[in-house]
Each structure stands twice: as C-alpha cells, then as structure tokens.
Amino acid sequence: MARPDVNTTNSDGLGLTSATGLVIGSVVGTGVFTMPAVLAGAGTMSIIVLIVVAVGAMLLALLFGQLTKRIPNSDGGLYAYARHEFGDFAGYLVGWSYWISAWAGNAAIVASWVFYVDALLGLDNPSGLVNWAIALVGLWVPAIVNLVGVKQMAWFQNITVALKFLPLLFLGVFGWLFVTDANFGPFNATGGSLYSGIGMAAGVALFSFIGVEAAAITAKRVRDPQVNVGRASLIGTAASAALYVLVTAVVMGLVGHDTLVNTGSPFVDAFQAMFPGTPWAGTFIAAIAVISGIGALNGWTLIVTESSRAIAQDGLFPRAFAWTDRNGTAWFGVVVGAVLPSLLMLWRYLTGPGLTVFTYLVNLTVMTVAIAYFFSALAQLTHLLSRTGELHGRHLARDLTVAAAGVLFSMWLTFASGYQVVYQGLVVILAGMIGYAFLNARQRQTSESVEAAEHRMRDVA
C-alpha cells in the first residue's frame, strides 16, 4: 500500500520559521566554538575557503528544495530522492547510511557538549561515569522533548537557536570595532603548499555544514513542504554561513595568531579582547555552547527519528521504526536514536582502546552523510539528463549547475574524510547490505504468499 502524499499543507507541522530554525540549529552546534582556532592553523586564506564552501552548501540546499518540489512523495528527504530515481536498493543504501551518520553524529555532538558542561559547572577532570551521566542528560532531554510532540520540539528549537545565534551575531558584528590588523596571521600558515592549506581548511569547513538537509529529511513535519523546505534550507544555510564567516574573521582579528592557534577556547579570548578583565567571559561562552549543543541535539533527534520512520513505512527498515503514538511521533525511533549514542558514549568513557574506535565512528558521520548527498545530487542530475527536451536554455543550465555542484560537493566531502574513514564507511555499508538481504527476503515471501492466495481464490472461482 502506498504512503499518503506528504507534500500537502500540514497545519500542525513546522512553519517556515521553525523549519529554518531546525536547519540553523542542526548546522550550528558546538563545533563553531572551536572552528576559528582550527581554521587559523591554515591561515587567513581559510576565510576564502569557508566562503567557497558556504556557496557550495547553499547550492546543496537549493538542490534539496528542487527535489522536494519535483518528487510527489519526498517523505524522508534524501532517502526518498534516491528511491524515486534509482529504486529500493539505492533508497535503502542512502537511508541506512544517513541513519547511521545521524545517530553517530549525535554522539559526536554530545561528546563536545559534555566538555562545555564540565567547564560551566566547574568540574575539573570528572570521572568517566560522571561524564556519561552528563551525556545522558544531553541525549535524553531532547528525546523527551521530541516524544512530547513536534510543536514542543519546534518551540524548544526556536528558543535555543535565538539564545545561541544572537550572542554570536553580536560578536560577529560589533567585534569589528575592536579588531587589530596585526592579529591576522599569514595567508598560508601551514608552512607547506597552498594546496595543503586549502585541503586543511576545506575539511573543517565542509564538516561544519552537515545539517543543511534537516528540513528535507523532516518534510512530513513541514507545512507546505514543496515551498517551505527549499526556503528553509536556503535561508537556514545562508544564515549559518554568514554567522560562520563573520565570527571566524572577527575572532582572527581580535586574538593574536600565535595565541589563537594554541587555544582551546577562542571565543573566551575574543570576548576578553573586547572587554578586558572580564572574568565572566569563560562562563558566558560555556553557557552559550551548552545551549547551542542541546539545541543541535534536539534537531538531530528529530532527524534521526524521521529518517528511520520514512524508510520503515516503505518496508525497507524494521516496522517498529514506523510505530507512532497519538501525537504522530515515531516513538520507537526516538528511543532507539537515543539508546545507540548512549551506549556509544558509555564505550567512549569506560574503555581506553574504545576511544580510538569512537573517533573512527564519529568521523564516519561525515563519510556516510556524503553518500546521501551524492545520491541526492545524482538523482537530480539523472532526471535532468533524461529530460533535456523538457527544459531549455537558462533553466536547464541553472538546474544542471546546481546538480553538478552537489555531486562535486559530496565527492569533496568524501575525499576530505581521509582514506581510513572511507574504508570504515565501506564496512558499515556492507553490514547494512546484510540487513537489506533479510528485509528483501521477507518482502519476497510476503509477495509470494499473496500471489499464491490470489491463485487459490481464482481456482475456487
């Protein structure tokens, strides 16, 4: 039985403002608070690289809007695009890869979030169990908010986006009044070739924009998705990009280069440069980072849930992930999406060797999400190339450019992940194929049973 078309007006869903907040909240997490220091290691050219990558991310956001508008049933976003154009197997591959990246990514976010909670509470080198307990709060508070309902989730998301966005925007705008030209480091600070510097900066910048697909993944929860998904994706990505560029550039101008590349808290140094002798700077930044992290986890919990629910409703994932309560929340997906990173964090805090494995698993989020980006862009490219007679001139050139840019962006994202991560990603994909084999076999058995019953009924008749 086909699913109902989700591309209709949903009066109880996310409006344009909430959908945009979901995109911003998913893109801008805790990583923004260390990004200026990391990019400073590549030099001031990293600002140019960041702008170029931001343009690529906005093209990707535009692509998701085009796909949602074109495909009649885009529930699940990236998964739905691949399935529509290439069939069930490609859909499952994208859905599996993206689901893994989403919940493993939550583990990465909460690991960084715990560091800022420790700083805010003044905890000096707490035990692994204490940090795990803090991580559980970060994972399960958003899960509970999502279980209550999408309206409450949207309210929580909008509040956290405002609380983190406004202080960072204040720094990005008014910080220029305190910038010193001498603080900006060399154009290429790597000591190597320009190419190596670009590669270093691009890797950080590319990773920072994961989440531009948030509105597309949750299309069923968005009011008038054919219009609002594209708008929210583009506005949210553009706002995040502007914030990234502003705060990165201003922090580089507020903090001396040698200090910046060696600090773990660049925003504390930046606020102290603006307001010398302010003991509250560290606490203030830690508080904003905690709010930013919990907001990102709130949005990504919805993304984890919606991605698995859409696949399950098509019979390509265990049916339990499609179970919903009276509020329409896929509660099983919410719970599993919180349990898995909780276990991963326990492993991270209680085992020594597990730390290295954890790092690999976190890095996998980048490579696995790149697979979903790649198939989405390829789906649009395939559609355009097979229907060149229907589009002409500027429209065809525009859409082909956007689709081709999406393909290149996702390939660059994979390349920036490194060979080890790509290898680990292949293992994850192959493991997922085992699950597909069982699900496909069950579907065939069901189909054969239905056909046999129909034959018996015809024979009796």
C-alpha positions as CSV (number, residue, x, y, z in Angstrom):
1,M,0.0,0.0,0.0
2,A,1.4,3.4,-1.0
3,R,2.0,6.0,1.7
4,P,-0.1,9.1,1.6
5,D,1.4,12.1,-0.2
6,V,3.2,14.2,2.4
7,N,3.6,17.2,0.2
8,T,0.4,18.8,1.4
9,T,-0.4,21.6,3.8
10,N,0.2,20.3,7.4
11,S,-1.5,22.7,9.8
12,D,0.1,21.1,12.8
13,G,3.6,21.0,11.3
14,L,6.6,23.2,11.2
15,G,6.2,26.6,9.6
16,L,8.9,28.4,7.7
17,T,10.3,30.0,10.8
18,S,10.5,26.7,12.7
19,A,11.8,24.8,9.7
20,T,14.5,27.4,9.2
21,G,15.3,27.2,13.0
22,L,15.7,23.5,12.6
23,V,18.3,23.9,9.8
24,I,20.2,26.6,11.7
25,G,20.1,24.5,14.9
26,S,21.3,21.4,13.1
27,V,24.2,23.1,11.3
28,V,25.4,25.4,14.1
29,G,26.3,23.1,17.0
30,T,29.3,23.1,19.4
31,G,31.8,23.0,16.6
32,V,31.5,26.7,15.9
33,F,33.2,27.5,19.2
34,T,36.5,25.9,18.2
35,M,36.3,26.5,14.4
36,P,38.2,29.9,14.4
37,A,41.2,28.3,16.1
38,V,41.3,25.3,13.8
39,L,41.0,27.4,10.7
40,A,43.6,29.9,11.9
41,G,46.1,27.0,11.6
42,A,45.6,27.1,7.8
43,G,45.9,30.9,7.7
44,T,43.6,33.7,6.6
45,M,43.0,32.0,3.3
46,S,40.7,29.7,5.3
47,I,38.1,32.6,5.3
48,I,38.0,32.5,1.5
49,V,37.8,28.7,1.6
50,L,34.9,29.0,4.1
51,I,33.0,31.3,1.8
52,V,33.5,29.0,-1.2
53,V,32.3,26.0,0.8
54,A,29.3,28.1,2.1
55,V,28.3,28.8,-1.5
56,G,28.5,25.0,-2.2
57,A,26.4,24.3,0.8
58,M,23.8,26.8,-0.3
59,L,23.7,25.2,-3.8
60,L,23.1,21.9,-2.0
61,A,20.2,23.5,0.0
62,L,18.8,24.8,-3.3
63,L,19.0,21.2,-4.7
64,F,17.0,19.8,-1.8
65,G,14.3,22.3,-2.4
66,Q,14.2,21.5,-6.1
67,L,14.0,17.7,-5.3
68,T,11.2,18.1,-2.7
69,K,9.2,20.3,-5.1
70,R,9.6,17.8,-8.0
71,I,9.1,14.4,-6.3
72,P,5.5,13.8,-5.3
73,N,6.3,12.0,-2.1
74,S,9.5,13.2,-0.6
75,D,8.9,11.9,3.0
76,G,12.4,11.1,4.3
77,G,14.2,13.6,2.1
78,L,17.5,12.2,0.8
79,Y,16.3,8.6,1.1
80,A,13.1,9.4,-0.9
81,Y,15.1,11.1,-3.7
82,A,17.3,8.1,-4.2
83,R,14.5,5.6,-4.1
84,H,12.3,7.6,-6.5
85,E,15.1,7.7,-9.1
86,F,17.1,4.5,-8.6
87,G,14.7,2.1,-6.8
88,D,14.5,0.3,-3.4
89,F,18.1,-0.8,-3.2
90,A,19.6,2.7,-3.7
91,G,16.9,4.1,-1.3
92,Y,17.9,1.6,1.4
93,L,21.6,2.3,0.9
94,V,21.1,6.0,1.3
95,G,18.6,5.6,4.2
96,W,20.9,3.2,6.1
97,S,24.0,5.4,5.6
98,Y,22.2,8.5,6.6
99,W,20.6,7.0,9.7
100,I,24.0,5.7,10.9
101,S,25.5,9.2,10.3
102,A,22.7,10.9,12.2
103,W,22.8,9.0,15.5
104,A,26.6,8.6,15.5
105,G,26.8,12.3,14.8
106,N,24.7,12.9,18.0
107,A,27.4,11.0,19.9
108,A,30.0,13.4,18.5
109,I,27.9,16.5,19.4
110,V,27.2,15.3,23.0
111,A,30.9,14.4,23.5
112,S,31.8,18.1,22.8
113,W,28.8,19.3,24.8
114,V,29.9,17.4,27.9
115,F,33.2,19.4,27.8
116,Y,31.3,22.7,28.0
117,V,29.0,21.4,30.7
118,D,32.1,20.4,32.8
119,A,33.5,23.9,32.2
120,L,30.2,25.6,33.1
121,L,29.8,23.6,36.3
122,G,33.5,23.9,37.3
123,L,34.1,20.2,37.1
124,D,37.9,19.5,37.0
125,N,38.7,16.2,35.3
126,P,35.5,14.3,36.4
127,S,35.3,10.5,36.2
128,G,34.1,8.7,33.1
129,L,30.8,7.8,34.8
130,V,30.1,11.4,35.7
131,N,30.7,12.5,32.1
132,W,28.5,9.6,30.9
133,A,25.7,10.8,33.2
134,I,26.0,14.3,31.8
135,A,26.0,12.9,28.3
136,L,22.8,11.0,29.1
137,V,21.1,14.3,30.0
138,G,22.2,15.8,26.7
139,L,20.8,12.9,24.7
140,W,17.6,12.2,26.6
141,V,16.3,15.7,27.3
142,P,15.9,16.2,23.5
143,A,14.5,12.7,23.2
144,I,11.8,13.5,25.8
145,V,11.0,16.9,24.1
146,N,10.6,15.0,20.8
147,L,8.4,12.4,22.4
148,V,6.0,15.1,23.7
149,G,5.3,16.3,20.2
150,V,6.6,18.3,17.2
151,K,5.1,21.6,18.4
152,Q,7.1,21.4,21.7
153,M,10.2,20.3,19.8
154,A,9.8,23.3,17.5
155,W,9.3,25.7,20.4
156,F,12.4,24.3,22.2
157,Q,14.4,24.6,18.9
158,N,13.5,28.2,18.3
159,I,14.4,29.2,21.8
160,T,17.8,27.6,21.7
161,V,18.5,29.0,18.2
162,A,17.8,32.5,19.4
163,L,19.8,32.1,22.6
164,K,22.9,30.9,20.7
165,F,22.6,32.9,17.5
166,L,22.2,36.4,18.9
167,P,25.3,36.5,21.1
168,L,27.4,35.1,18.3
169,L,25.9,37.6,15.9
170,F,26.7,40.3,18.4
171,L,30.4,39.2,18.4
172,G,30.4,38.9,14.6
173,V,29.1,42.4,14.1
174,F,30.4,44.6,17.0
175,G,33.6,42.7,17.4
176,W,34.9,44.6,14.3
177,L,35.2,47.7,16.4
178,F,38.0,46.1,18.4
179,V,39.8,44.3,15.6
180,T,43.6,44.8,15.2
181,D,45.1,44.2,11.7
182,A,48.3,42.9,13.2
183,N,46.4,40.0,14.7
184,F,45.6,38.4,11.4
185,G,48.1,35.7,10.6
186,P,49.8,34.8,7.3
187,F,47.7,34.0,4.3
188,N,49.1,30.4,4.4
189,A,50.1,29.4,7.9
190,T,50.7,25.7,7.3
191,G,54.3,26.0,6.3
192,G,53.5,23.8,3.3
193,S,52.0,24.3,-0.1
194,L,48.9,26.4,-0.8
195,Y,47.1,23.2,-1.8
196,S,47.7,21.5,1.6
197,G,46.4,24.7,3.3
198,I,43.3,24.7,1.2
199,G,42.7,21.0,2.0
200,M,43.1,21.5,5.7
201,A,40.6,24.5,5.7
202,A,38.2,22.8,3.4
203,G,38.0,19.7,5.6
204,V,36.9,21.7,8.6
205,A,34.6,24.0,6.6
206,L,32.9,21.1,4.8
207,F,32.2,19.2,8.1
208,S,30.7,22.4,9.5
209,F,27.8,22.5,7.1
210,I,26.4,19.0,7.7
211,G,22.8,19.5,8.6
212,V,21.7,21.6,5.6
213,E,19.4,18.7,4.7
214,A,17.4,19.0,8.0
215,A,14.2,20.4,6.5
216,A,14.3,18.0,3.6
217,I,14.6,14.9,5.9
218,T,11.6,16.1,8.0
219,A,9.5,17.1,5.1
220,K,6.4,15.3,6.5
221,R,6.6,17.6,9.6
222,V,6.8,20.8,7.5
223,R,3.8,22.8,6.4
224,D,3.5,23.1,2.6
225,P,6.9,21.3,2.1
226,Q,7.0,21.9,-1.6
227,V,7.5,25.6,-0.8
228,N,8.9,25.7,2.7
229,V,11.6,23.0,2.5
230,G,13.5,24.8,-0.2
231,R,13.1,28.2,1.5
232,A,14.0,27.0,5.0
233,S,17.0,25.1,3.6
234,L,18.4,28.1,1.7
235,I,17.6,30.7,4.4
236,G,19.0,28.5,7.2
237,T,22.1,27.6,5.4
238,A,22.7,31.2,4.3
239,A,22.2,32.5,7.9
240,S,24.6,29.8,9.3
241,A,27.2,30.6,6.6
242,A,27.0,34.3,7.4
243,L,27.5,33.6,11.1
244,Y,30.4,31.3,10.4
245,V,32.2,33.8,8.2
246,L,31.6,36.7,10.5
247,V,32.7,35.1,13.7
248,T,35.7,33.3,12.2
249,A,37.0,36.5,10.6
250,V,36.4,38.7,13.7
251,V,38.0,36.2,16.1
252,M,41.0,36.1,13.9
253,G,41.2,39.9,14.2
254,L,40.6,40.0,17.9
255,V,43.1,37.3,19.0
256,G,46.7,37.2,18.0
257,H,47.5,34.4,15.6
258,D,50.0,32.6,17.8
259,T,47.6,32.7,20.7
260,L,44.6,31.6,18.5
261,V,46.2,28.5,17.0
262,N,47.1,27.2,20.5
263,T,43.9,28.0,22.4
264,G,41.1,25.6,23.1
265,S,38.6,28.4,23.8
266,P,39.0,31.1,21.1
267,F,35.7,32.8,21.9
268,V,36.7,33.4,25.5
269,D,39.9,35.1,24.3
270,A,37.8,37.1,21.8
271,F,35.4,38.4,24.4
272,Q,38.3,39.3,26.7
273,A,39.9,41.2,23.9
274,M,36.6,43.2,23.6
275,F,36.1,43.6,27.3
276,P,39.4,43.3,29.1
277,G,39.4,42.0,32.6
278,T,36.1,40.2,32.3
279,P,36.1,37.0,34.5
280,W,32.7,36.1,33.2
281,A,33.8,35.5,29.6
282,G,34.6,31.8,30.1
283,T,31.4,31.1,31.9
284,F,29.3,33.0,29.3
285,I,30.8,31.2,26.4
286,A,30.4,27.8,28.1
287,A,26.7,28.6,28.7
288,I,26.2,29.6,25.1
289,A,27.9,26.4,23.9
290,V,25.8,24.3,26.2
291,I,22.6,25.9,24.8
292,S,24.0,25.5,21.3
293,G,24.7,21.9,21.8
294,I,21.4,20.9,23.3
295,G,19.6,22.8,20.5
296,A,21.6,20.8,17.9
297,L,20.8,17.6,19.7
298,N,17.1,18.5,19.8
299,G,17.1,19.0,16.0
300,W,19.1,15.9,15.2
301,T,16.9,13.7,17.4
302,L,14.0,14.6,15.1
303,I,16.1,14.0,12.0
304,V,17.2,10.5,13.3
305,T,13.6,9.7,14.0
306,E,12.1,10.9,10.8
307,S,14.8,9.3,8.6
308,S,14.2,5.8,10.1
309,R,10.4,6.3,10.1
310,A,10.2,7.1,6.4
311,I,12.3,4.0,5.4
312,A,10.3,1.7,7.7
313,Q,6.9,2.9,6.2
314,D,8.2,1.7,2.8
315,G,9.1,-1.7,4.2
316,L,12.8,-1.2,3.9
317,F,13.5,-0.9,7.7
318,P,12.1,-2.9,10.6
319,R,8.4,-2.0,11.0
320,A,8.8,-0.9,14.6
321,F,10.5,2.3,13.5
322,A,7.2,3.4,11.9
323,W,5.2,2.9,15.1
324,T,3.6,6.2,16.1
325,D,1.7,7.4,19.1
326,R,-1.4,9.6,19.2
327,N,0.7,12.7,18.5
328,G,2.1,11.1,15.4
329,T,5.6,10.7,16.9
330,A,7.6,7.7,15.9
331,W,8.4,6.9,19.5
332,F,10.4,3.7,18.8
333,G,12.7,5.6,16.5
334,V,13.2,8.3,19.1
335,V,14.1,5.8,21.8
336,V,16.5,3.8,19.6
337,G,18.0,7.0,18.4
338,A,18.9,7.9,22.0
339,V,19.9,4.5,23.2
340,L,22.5,3.8,20.5
341,P,24.6,7.0,21.1
342,S,24.1,6.5,24.9
343,L,25.8,3.1,24.5
344,L,28.5,4.6,22.3
345,M,29.2,7.2,24.9
346,L,29.5,4.6,27.6
347,W,32.1,2.8,25.5
348,R,33.9,6.1,24.9
349,Y,34.1,6.9,28.6
350,L,34.9,3.5,30.1
351,T,37.3,2.0,27.6
352,G,40.8,3.1,26.6
353,P,41.1,1.4,23.2
354,G,37.4,2.3,22.6
355,L,38.4,5.9,22.4
356,T,40.2,5.3,19.1
357,V,37.3,3.3,17.7
358,F,35.0,6.0,18.9
359,T,37.0,8.6,16.9
360,Y,36.6,6.4,13.8
361,L,32.9,6.1,14.3
362,V,32.4,9.8,14.8
363,N,34.4,10.5,11.6
364,L,32.1,8.1,9.8
365,T,29.3,10.5,10.1
366,V,30.9,12.7,7.5
367,M,31.6,9.9,5.0
368,T,28.2,8.3,5.4
369,V,26.2,11.5,5.1
370,A,28.3,12.3,1.9
371,I,26.8,9.1,0.4
372,A,23.3,10.5,0.9
373,Y,24.3,13.9,-0.5
374,F,25.9,12.2,-3.6
375,F,22.8,10.1,-4.4
376,S,20.5,13.1,-4.0
377,A,22.5,15.2,-6.4
378,L,22.9,12.2,-8.8
379,A,19.1,11.7,-8.7
380,Q,18.5,15.3,-9.9
381,L,21.3,15.0,-12.5
382,T,19.8,11.8,-13.9
383,H,16.4,13.4,-14.1
384,L,17.7,16.4,-15.9
385,L,19.9,14.5,-18.4
386,S,17.0,12.2,-19.2
387,R,14.6,15.0,-19.9
388,T,16.7,17.6,-21.7
389,G,13.9,18.1,-24.1
390,E,11.6,19.4,-21.4
391,L,13.9,22.1,-20.2
392,H,15.7,24.7,-22.3
393,G,18.2,27.5,-22.1
394,R,18.9,29.2,-18.8
395,H,16.6,26.9,-16.7
396,L,18.4,23.8,-17.9
397,A,21.8,25.3,-17.4
398,R,20.9,26.5,-13.9
399,D,19.5,23.2,-12.7
400,L,22.4,21.2,-14.2
401,T,24.9,23.5,-12.5
402,V,23.2,23.1,-9.1
403,A,23.0,19.3,-9.5
404,A,26.7,19.0,-10.7
405,A,27.8,21.2,-7.9
406,G,26.0,18.9,-5.4
407,V,27.8,15.9,-6.9
408,L,31.2,17.6,-6.6
409,F,30.5,18.8,-3.1
410,S,29.6,15.4,-1.8
411,M,32.7,13.8,-3.5
412,W,34.9,16.5,-2.0
413,L,33.3,15.8,1.4
414,T,34.2,12.1,1.0
415,F,37.8,12.9,-0.1
416,A,38.3,15.2,2.9
417,S,37.3,12.4,5.3
418,G,40.5,10.5,4.6
419,Y,41.3,7.0,3.4
420,Q,40.8,5.3,6.8
421,V,37.3,6.8,7.2
422,V,36.3,5.8,3.7
423,Y,37.5,2.2,4.4
424,Q,35.5,2.2,7.7
425,G,32.5,3.6,5.9
426,L,32.6,0.7,3.3
427,V,32.4,-1.8,6.2
428,V,29.3,0.0,7.6
429,I,27.7,-0.1,4.2
430,L,28.4,-3.8,3.7
431,A,27.0,-4.5,7.1
432,G,23.8,-2.7,6.1
433,M,23.6,-4.9,3.0
434,I,23.1,-7.9,5.3
435,G,20.1,-6.2,6.8
436,Y,18.7,-5.5,3.3
437,A,19.1,-9.1,2.3
438,F,16.9,-10.2,5.2
439,L,14.3,-7.5,4.6
440,N,14.2,-8.2,0.9
441,A,13.7,-11.9,1.5
442,R,10.8,-11.2,3.9
443,Q,9.2,-9.0,1.3
444,R,9.5,-11.7,-1.4
445,Q,8.0,-14.3,0.9
446,T,5.0,-12.0,1.7
447,S,4.6,-11.2,-2.0
448,E,4.7,-14.9,-3.0
449,S,2.2,-15.7,-0.2
450,V,-0.2,-13.1,-1.5
451,E,0.2,-14.3,-5.1
452,A,-0.5,-17.9,-4.0
453,A,-3.6,-16.9,-2.1
454,E,-4.9,-15.0,-5.2
455,H,-4.3,-18.1,-7.4
456,R,-6.2,-20.3,-5.0
457,M,-9.1,-17.8,-5.0
458,R,-9.2,-17.8,-8.8
459,D,-9.1,-21.6,-8.9
460,V,-12.0,-21.8,-6.5
461,A,-14.0,-19.3,-8.6
